[in-house]
């Protein structure tokens, strides 16, 4: 997932946040 778009930055942040929550849950 290599997106070099400033507008997609928000989506990337959301995905990372969700992944972090999932990892912390485990």
mmCIF entry with sequence, helices, sheets and N, C-alpha, C, O atoms, coordinates in Angstrom:
data_MODEL
# 
_entry.id   MODEL 
# 
_entity.id                         1 
_entity.type                       polymer 
_entity.pdbx_number_of_molecules   1 
# 
_entity_poly.entity_id                      1 
_entity_poly.type                           'polypeptide(L)' 
_entity_poly.nstd_linkage                   no 
_entity_poly.nstd_monomer                   no 
_entity_poly.pdbx_seq_one_letter_code       
;(UNK)(UNK)(UNK)(UNK)(UNK)(UNK)(UNK)(UNK)(UNK)(UNK)(UNK)(UNK)(UNK)(UNK)(UNK)(UNK)
(UNK)(UNK)(UNK)(UNK)(UNK)(UNK)(UNK)(UNK)(UNK)(UNK)
;
_entity_poly.pdbx_seq_one_letter_code_can   XXXXXXXXXXXXXXXXXXXXXXXXXX 
_entity_poly.pdbx_strand_id                 A 
# 
loop_
_entity_poly_seq.entity_id 
_entity_poly_seq.num 
_entity_poly_seq.mon_id 
_entity_poly_seq.hetero 
1 1  UNK n 
1 2  UNK n 
1 3  UNK n 
1 4  UNK n 
1 5  UNK n 
1 6  UNK n 
1 7  UNK n 
1 8  UNK n 
1 9  UNK n 
1 10 UNK n 
1 11 UNK n 
1 12 UNK n 
1 13 UNK n 
1 14 UNK n 
1 15 UNK n 
1 16 UNK n 
1 17 UNK n 
1 18 UNK n 
1 19 UNK n 
1 20 UNK n 
1 21 UNK n 
1 22 UNK n 
1 23 UNK n 
1 24 UNK n 
1 25 UNK n 
1 26 UNK n 
# 
_struct_asym.id          A 
_struct_asym.entity_id   1 
# 
_struct_conf.conf_type_id            HELX_P 
_struct_conf.id                      HELX_P1 
_struct_conf.pdbx_PDB_helix_id       AA1 
_struct_conf.beg_label_comp_id       UNK 
_struct_conf.beg_label_asym_id       A 
_struct_conf.beg_label_seq_id        9 
_struct_conf.pdbx_beg_PDB_ins_code   ? 
_struct_conf.end_label_comp_id       UNK 
_struct_conf.end_label_asym_id       A 
_struct_conf.end_label_seq_id        25 
_struct_conf.pdbx_end_PDB_ins_code   ? 
_struct_conf.beg_auth_comp_id        UNK 
_struct_conf.beg_auth_asym_id        A 
_struct_conf.beg_auth_seq_id         9 
_struct_conf.end_auth_comp_id        UNK 
_struct_conf.end_auth_asym_id        A 
_struct_conf.end_auth_seq_id         25 
_struct_conf.pdbx_PDB_helix_class    1 
_struct_conf.details                 ? 
_struct_conf.pdbx_PDB_helix_length   17 
# 
_struct_conf_type.id          HELX_P 
_struct_conf_type.criteria    ? 
_struct_conf_type.reference   ? 
# 
loop_
_atom_site.group_PDB 
_atom_site.id 
_atom_site.type_symbol 
_atom_site.label_atom_id 
_atom_site.label_alt_id 
_atom_site.label_comp_id 
_atom_site.label_asym_id 
_atom_site.label_entity_id 
_atom_site.label_seq_id 
_atom_site.pdbx_PDB_ins_code 
_atom_site.Cartn_x 
_atom_site.Cartn_y 
_atom_site.Cartn_z 
_atom_site.occupancy 
_atom_site.B_iso_or_equiv 
_atom_site.pdbx_formal_charge 
_atom_site.auth_seq_id 
_atom_site.auth_comp_id 
_atom_site.auth_asym_id 
_atom_site.auth_atom_id 
_atom_site.pdbx_PDB_model_num 
ATOM 1   N N  . UNK A 1 1  ? 0.854  -1.202 0.000  1.00 0.00 ? 1  UNK A N  1 
ATOM 2   C CA . UNK A 1 1  ? 0.000  0.000  0.000  1.00 0.00 ? 1  UNK A CA 1 
ATOM 3   C C  . UNK A 1 1  ? 0.888  1.250  0.000  1.00 0.00 ? 1  UNK A C  1 
ATOM 4   O O  . UNK A 1 1  ? 1.114  1.854  1.049  1.00 0.00 ? 1  UNK A O  1 
ATOM 5   N N  . UNK A 1 2  ? 1.380  1.627  -1.156 1.00 0.00 ? 2  UNK A N  1 
ATOM 6   C CA . UNK A 1 2  ? 2.253  2.804  -1.229 1.00 0.00 ? 2  UNK A CA 1 
ATOM 7   C C  . UNK A 1 2  ? 1.506  3.930  -1.918 1.00 0.00 ? 2  UNK A C  1 
ATOM 8   O O  . UNK A 1 2  ? 1.521  4.042  -3.144 1.00 0.00 ? 2  UNK A O  1 
ATOM 9   N N  . UNK A 1 3  ? 0.851  4.767  -1.119 1.00 0.00 ? 3  UNK A N  1 
ATOM 10  C CA . UNK A 1 3  ? 0.087  5.878  -1.699 1.00 0.00 ? 3  UNK A CA 1 
ATOM 11  C C  . UNK A 1 3  ? 0.822  7.184  -1.430 1.00 0.00 ? 3  UNK A C  1 
ATOM 12  O O  . UNK A 1 3  ? 1.074  7.529  -0.275 1.00 0.00 ? 3  UNK A O  1 
ATOM 13  N N  . UNK A 1 4  ? 1.164  7.904  -2.479 1.00 0.00 ? 4  UNK A N  1 
ATOM 14  C CA . UNK A 1 4  ? 1.885  9.176  -2.312 1.00 0.00 ? 4  UNK A CA 1 
ATOM 15  C C  . UNK A 1 4  ? 0.947  10.330 -2.647 1.00 0.00 ? 4  UNK A C  1 
ATOM 16  O O  . UNK A 1 4  ? 1.288  11.223 -3.423 1.00 0.00 ? 4  UNK A O  1 
ATOM 17  N N  . UNK A 1 5  ? -0.242 10.293 -2.046 1.00 0.00 ? 5  UNK A N  1 
ATOM 18  C CA . UNK A 1 5  ? -1.208 11.365 -2.289 1.00 0.00 ? 5  UNK A CA 1 
ATOM 19  C C  . UNK A 1 5  ? -1.529 12.073 -0.980 1.00 0.00 ? 5  UNK A C  1 
ATOM 20  O O  . UNK A 1 5  ? -1.762 11.423 0.039  1.00 0.00 ? 5  UNK A O  1 
ATOM 21  N N  . UNK A 1 6  ? -1.542 13.390 -1.007 1.00 0.00 ? 6  UNK A N  1 
ATOM 22  C CA . UNK A 1 6  ? -1.805 14.149 0.219  1.00 0.00 ? 6  UNK A CA 1 
ATOM 23  C C  . UNK A 1 6  ? -3.244 13.941 0.683  1.00 0.00 ? 6  UNK A C  1 
ATOM 24  O O  . UNK A 1 6  ? -3.510 13.898 1.885  1.00 0.00 ? 6  UNK A O  1 
ATOM 25  N N  . UNK A 1 7  ? -4.170 13.813 -0.260 1.00 0.00 ? 7  UNK A N  1 
ATOM 26  C CA . UNK A 1 7  ? -5.589 13.658 0.091  1.00 0.00 ? 7  UNK A CA 1 
ATOM 27  C C  . UNK A 1 7  ? -5.837 12.289 0.731  1.00 0.00 ? 7  UNK A C  1 
ATOM 28  O O  . UNK A 1 7  ? -6.662 12.167 1.637  1.00 0.00 ? 7  UNK A O  1 
ATOM 29  N N  . UNK A 1 8  ? -5.122 11.257 0.259  1.00 0.00 ? 8  UNK A N  1 
ATOM 30  C CA . UNK A 1 8  ? -5.308 9.908  0.812  1.00 0.00 ? 8  UNK A CA 1 
ATOM 31  C C  . UNK A 1 8  ? -4.605 9.757  2.155  1.00 0.00 ? 8  UNK A C  1 
ATOM 32  O O  . UNK A 1 8  ? -4.674 8.699  2.780  1.00 0.00 ? 8  UNK A O  1 
ATOM 33  N N  . UNK A 1 9  ? -3.924 10.817 2.602  1.00 0.00 ? 9  UNK A N  1 
ATOM 34  C CA . UNK A 1 9  ? -3.215 10.744 3.883  1.00 0.00 ? 9  UNK A CA 1 
ATOM 35  C C  . UNK A 1 9  ? -4.177 10.441 5.020  1.00 0.00 ? 9  UNK A C  1 
ATOM 36  O O  . UNK A 1 9  ? -3.846 9.683  5.933  1.00 0.00 ? 9  UNK A O  1 
ATOM 37  N N  . UNK A 1 10 ? -5.372 11.033 4.968  1.00 0.00 ? 10 UNK A N  1 
ATOM 38  C CA . UNK A 1 10 ? -6.359 10.805 6.030  1.00 0.00 ? 10 UNK A CA 1 
ATOM 39  C C  . UNK A 1 10 ? -6.758 9.330  6.072  1.00 0.00 ? 10 UNK A C  1 
ATOM 40  O O  . UNK A 1 10 ? -6.858 8.742  7.149  1.00 0.00 ? 10 UNK A O  1 
ATOM 41  N N  . UNK A 1 11 ? -6.986 8.733  4.901  1.00 0.00 ? 11 UNK A N  1 
ATOM 42  C CA . UNK A 1 11 ? -7.389 7.324  4.855  1.00 0.00 ? 11 UNK A CA 1 
ATOM 43  C C  . UNK A 1 11 ? -6.277 6.457  5.429  1.00 0.00 ? 11 UNK A C  1 
ATOM 44  O O  . UNK A 1 11 ? -6.542 5.535  6.200  1.00 0.00 ? 11 UNK A O  1 
ATOM 45  N N  . UNK A 1 12 ? -5.035 6.747  5.056  1.00 0.00 ? 12 UNK A N  1 
ATOM 46  C CA . UNK A 1 12 ? -3.894 5.968  5.550  1.00 0.00 ? 12 UNK A CA 1 
ATOM 47  C C  . UNK A 1 12 ? -3.854 6.050  7.073  1.00 0.00 ? 12 UNK A C  1 
ATOM 48  O O  . UNK A 1 12 ? -3.669 5.037  7.748  1.00 0.00 ? 12 UNK A O  1 
ATOM 49  N N  . UNK A 1 13 ? -4.027 7.252  7.611  1.00 0.00 ? 13 UNK A N  1 
ATOM 50  C CA . UNK A 1 13 ? -3.996 7.440  9.066  1.00 0.00 ? 13 UNK A CA 1 
ATOM 51  C C  . UNK A 1 13 ? -5.085 6.595  9.723  1.00 0.00 ? 13 UNK A C  1 
ATOM 52  O O  . UNK A 1 13 ? -4.850 5.965  10.754 1.00 0.00 ? 13 UNK A O  1 
ATOM 53  N N  . UNK A 1 14 ? -6.269 6.584  9.127  1.00 0.00 ? 14 UNK A N  1 
ATOM 54  C CA . UNK A 1 14 ? -7.396 5.817  9.689  1.00 0.00 ? 14 UNK A CA 1 
ATOM 55  C C  . UNK A 1 14 ? -7.046 4.331  9.698  1.00 0.00 ? 14 UNK A C  1 
ATOM 56  O O  . UNK A 1 14 ? -7.278 3.640  10.690 1.00 0.00 ? 14 UNK A O  1 
ATOM 57  N N  . UNK A 1 15 ? -6.488 3.844  8.590  1.00 0.00 ? 15 UNK A N  1 
ATOM 58  C CA . UNK A 1 15 ? -6.126 2.420  8.508  1.00 0.00 ? 15 UNK A CA 1 
ATOM 59  C C  . UNK A 1 15 ? -5.087 2.071  9.566  1.00 0.00 ? 15 UNK A C  1 
ATOM 60  O O  . UNK A 1 15 ? -5.192 1.038  10.227 1.00 0.00 ? 15 UNK A O  1 
ATOM 61  N N  . UNK A 1 16 ? -4.087 2.931  9.725  1.00 0.00 ? 16 UNK A N  1 
ATOM 62  C CA . UNK A 1 16 ? -3.033 2.669  10.720 1.00 0.00 ? 16 UNK A CA 1 
ATOM 63  C C  . UNK A 1 16 ? -3.639 2.639  12.117 1.00 0.00 ? 16 UNK A C  1 
ATOM 64  O O  . UNK A 1 16 ? -3.293 1.787  12.935 1.00 0.00 ? 16 UNK A O  1 
ATOM 65  N N  . UNK A 1 17 ? -4.546 3.575  12.382 1.00 0.00 ? 17 UNK A N  1 
ATOM 66  C CA . UNK A 1 17 ? -5.185 3.644  13.704 1.00 0.00 ? 17 UNK A CA 1 
ATOM 67  C C  . UNK A 1 17 ? -5.955 2.353  13.979 1.00 0.00 ? 17 UNK A C  1 
ATOM 68  O O  . UNK A 1 17 ? -5.885 1.806  15.080 1.00 0.00 ? 17 UNK A O  1 
ATOM 69  N N  . UNK A 1 18 ? -6.683 1.874  12.984 1.00 0.00 ? 18 UNK A N  1 
ATOM 70  C CA . UNK A 1 18 ? -7.472 0.638  13.160 1.00 0.00 ? 18 UNK A CA 1 
ATOM 71  C C  . UNK A 1 18 ? -6.531 -0.536 13.396 1.00 0.00 ? 18 UNK A C  1 
ATOM 72  O O  . UNK A 1 18 ? -6.777 -1.371 14.267 1.00 0.00 ? 18 UNK A O  1 
ATOM 73  N N  . UNK A 1 19 ? -5.451 -0.600 12.618 1.00 0.00 ? 19 UNK A N  1 
ATOM 74  C CA . UNK A 1 19 ? -4.490 -1.701 12.776 1.00 0.00 ? 19 UNK A CA 1 
ATOM 75  C C  . UNK A 1 19 ? -3.894 -1.677 14.180 1.00 0.00 ? 19 UNK A C  1 
ATOM 76  O O  . UNK A 1 19 ? -3.758 -2.718 14.823 1.00 0.00 ? 19 UNK A O  1 
ATOM 77  N N  . UNK A 1 20 ? -3.539 -0.479 14.650 1.00 0.00 ? 20 UNK A N  1 
ATOM 78  C CA . UNK A 1 20 ? -2.950 -0.359 15.990 1.00 0.00 ? 20 UNK A CA 1 
ATOM 79  C C  . UNK A 1 20 ? -3.936 -0.849 17.045 1.00 0.00 ? 20 UNK A C  1 
ATOM 80  O O  . UNK A 1 20 ? -3.551 -1.566 17.969 1.00 0.00 ? 20 UNK A O  1 
ATOM 81  N N  . UNK A 1 21 ? -5.201 -0.468 16.914 1.00 0.00 ? 21 UNK A N  1 
ATOM 82  C CA . UNK A 1 21 ? -6.209 -0.905 17.887 1.00 0.00 ? 21 UNK A CA 1 
ATOM 83  C C  . UNK A 1 21 ? -6.321 -2.426 17.876 1.00 0.00 ? 21 UNK A C  1 
ATOM 84  O O  . UNK A 1 21 ? -6.396 -3.051 18.934 1.00 0.00 ? 21 UNK A O  1 
ATOM 85  N N  . UNK A 1 22 ? -6.332 -3.021 16.690 1.00 0.00 ? 22 UNK A N  1 
ATOM 86  C CA . UNK A 1 22 ? -6.448 -4.480 16.577 1.00 0.00 ? 22 UNK A CA 1 
ATOM 87  C C  . UNK A 1 22 ? -5.243 -5.152 17.231 1.00 0.00 ? 22 UNK A C  1 
ATOM 88  O O  . UNK A 1 22 ? -5.392 -6.134 17.958 1.00 0.00 ? 22 UNK A O  1 
ATOM 89  N N  . UNK A 1 23 ? -4.044 -4.618 16.968 1.00 0.00 ? 23 UNK A N  1 
ATOM 90  C CA . UNK A 1 23 ? -2.822 -5.215 17.529 1.00 0.00 ? 23 UNK A CA 1 
ATOM 91  C C  . UNK A 1 23 ? -2.855 -5.116 19.055 1.00 0.00 ? 23 UNK A C  1 
ATOM 92  O O  . UNK A 1 23 ? -2.513 -6.073 19.750 1.00 0.00 ? 23 UNK A O  1 
ATOM 93  N N  . UNK A 1 24 ? -3.269 -3.958 19.574 1.00 0.00 ? 24 UNK A N  1 
ATOM 94  C CA . UNK A 1 24 ? -3.305 -3.780 21.028 1.00 0.00 ? 24 UNK A CA 1 
ATOM 95  C C  . UNK A 1 24 ? -4.350 -4.699 21.656 1.00 0.00 ? 24 UNK A C  1 
ATOM 96  O O  . UNK A 1 24 ? -4.199 -5.128 22.800 1.00 0.00 ? 24 UNK A O  1 
ATOM 97  N N  . UNK A 1 25 ? -5.397 -4.994 20.912 1.00 0.00 ? 25 UNK A N  1 
ATOM 98  C CA . UNK A 1 25 ? -6.446 -5.882 21.436 1.00 0.00 ? 25 UNK A CA 1 
ATOM 99  C C  . UNK A 1 25 ? -5.863 -7.276 21.641 1.00 0.00 ? 25 UNK A C  1 
ATOM 100 O O  . UNK A 1 25 ? -6.173 -7.950 22.624 1.00 0.00 ? 25 UNK A O  1 
ATOM 101 N N  . UNK A 1 26 ? -5.019 -7.699 20.709 1.00 0.00 ? 26 UNK A N  1 
ATOM 102 C CA . UNK A 1 26 ? -4.406 -9.025 20.821 1.00 0.00 ? 26 UNK A CA 1 
ATOM 103 C C  . UNK A 1 26 ? -3.268 -8.947 21.837 1.00 0.00 ? 26 UNK A C  1 
ATOM 104 O O  . UNK A 1 26 ? -2.602 -9.949 22.097 1.00 0.00 ? 26 UNK A O  1 
# 
